[in-house]
């Protein structure tokens, strides 16, 4: 059974940093493409960043140069390092795992990030 569990959210001031973690159980991590999405209630979820099982990364324009996605296959964990946070980065952040040979995409429960002064 696959489980995706995020952690690391919290409250910070503008300009601050947070690191989100995403642990995936179920022995799929090494083949899975990992991604972070975010969503404000009432809005659609939007892609923040992704990393393939081969390590290739992509980012939404609004986080370029501020956020870094990475993965540690030995720990079955993906990370989202968020620097220079802005008030508009306030959202619930979700981690997803999509195994390479499966049509399924597994979602975590989300972690709240709040940026306010």
C-alpha positions as CSV (number, residue, x, y, z in Angstrom):
1,X,0.0,0.0,0.0
2,X,1.4,3.4,-1.0
3,X,1.4,6.3,1.4
4,X,2.6,9.8,0.8
5,X,3.2,11.9,3.9
6,X,4.3,15.5,3.9
7,X,5.8,17.5,6.8
8,X,7.6,20.7,7.4
9,X,4.9,23.3,6.9
10,X,4.5,26.2,9.2
11,X,4.4,30.0,9.6
12,X,7.2,32.3,8.5
13,X,7.7,35.9,7.8
14,X,8.3,37.2,4.3
15,X,11.8,36.5,3.2
16,X,12.0,33.4,5.4
17,X,12.7,29.8,4.5
18,X,11.0,26.4,5.0
19,X,11.9,22.9,3.9
20,X,9.1,20.5,3.2
21,X,9.6,16.8,3.3
22,X,7.7,14.0,1.6
23,X,8.1,10.4,2.6
24,X,6.7,7.7,0.4
25,X,6.1,4.2,1.5
26,X,5.2,1.2,-0.6
27,X,8.5,0.6,-2.4
28,X,7.7,2.8,-5.4
29,X,9.9,5.8,-4.6
30,X,12.9,4.9,-6.8
31,X,10.9,4.7,-10.0
32,X,8.5,7.5,-9.1
33,X,8.4,11.0,-10.5
34,X,7.8,13.3,-7.5
35,X,6.2,16.7,-7.5
36,X,4.9,19.4,-5.3
37,X,1.6,21.2,-5.9
38,X,-0.1,23.9,-4.0
39,X,-3.7,25.0,-3.6
40,X,-5.6,27.8,-2.0
41,X,-9.2,26.9,-1.0
42,X,-11.5,27.6,-4.0
43,X,-8.7,27.5,-6.5
44,X,-7.2,24.7,-8.6
45,X,-4.1,23.0,-7.5
46,X,-1.1,24.3,-9.4
47,X,2.3,22.6,-10.0
48,X,5.1,24.1,-8.0
49,X,8.0,21.8,-8.9
50,X,8.8,18.3,-10.1
51,X,11.7,15.9,-10.2
52,X,11.8,12.7,-12.3
53,X,13.2,9.4,-11.1
54,X,16.3,10.3,-13.1
55,X,16.7,13.6,-11.3
56,X,15.6,16.0,-13.9
57,X,13.7,19.0,-12.4
58,X,11.2,21.5,-13.5
59,X,9.7,24.6,-11.8
60,X,6.8,26.9,-12.1
61,X,7.8,30.3,-13.2
62,X,6.6,31.9,-9.9
63,X,9.2,29.9,-7.9
64,X,12.1,29.9,-10.2
65,X,15.3,30.8,-8.3
66,X,13.6,30.6,-4.9
67,X,12.5,26.9,-4.5
68,X,14.6,23.8,-5.0
69,X,13.2,20.3,-5.3
70,X,15.3,17.3,-4.5
71,X,15.1,13.7,-3.7
72,X,17.0,11.1,-1.6
73,X,16.3,7.6,-3.0
74,X,18.0,6.1,0.0
75,X,15.4,7.7,2.3
76,X,12.4,7.4,0.0
77,X,12.0,11.2,0.6
78,X,11.5,14.2,-1.6
79,X,12.2,17.7,-0.4
80,X,11.1,21.2,-1.3
81,X,13.5,23.9,-0.1
82,X,11.7,27.2,-0.1
83,X,13.7,30.4,0.2
84,X,12.7,34.1,0.1
85,X,9.1,33.2,0.8
86,X,6.4,35.7,-0.2
87,X,3.0,36.3,1.2
88,X,1.5,34.9,-2.0
89,X,3.2,31.6,-1.3
90,X,0.7,30.9,1.4
91,X,-1.1,27.7,0.5
92,X,-1.5,24.1,1.3
93,X,1.3,22.2,-0.3
94,X,0.8,18.7,-1.6
95,X,3.3,16.0,-2.6
96,X,2.6,13.5,-5.3
97,X,4.3,10.3,-6.4
98,X,3.8,8.8,-9.8
99,X,5.4,5.4,-10.4
100,X,7.0,5.1,-13.8
101,X,5.0,2.2,-15.1
102,X,1.7,3.0,-13.4
103,X,-1.1,5.4,-14.3
104,X,-1.8,6.1,-10.7
105,X,-0.6,9.3,-9.0
106,X,-0.6,9.2,-5.2
107,X,-1.2,12.3,-3.2
108,X,-0.4,13.2,0.4
109,X,-2.7,15.0,2.8
110,X,-1.0,18.4,2.4
111,X,0.9,20.6,4.7
112,X,0.0,24.3,5.4
113,X,2.6,27.0,4.6
114,X,1.7,30.5,5.9
115,X,3.8,33.5,5.1
116,X,2.8,36.6,6.9
117,X,4.3,39.6,8.7
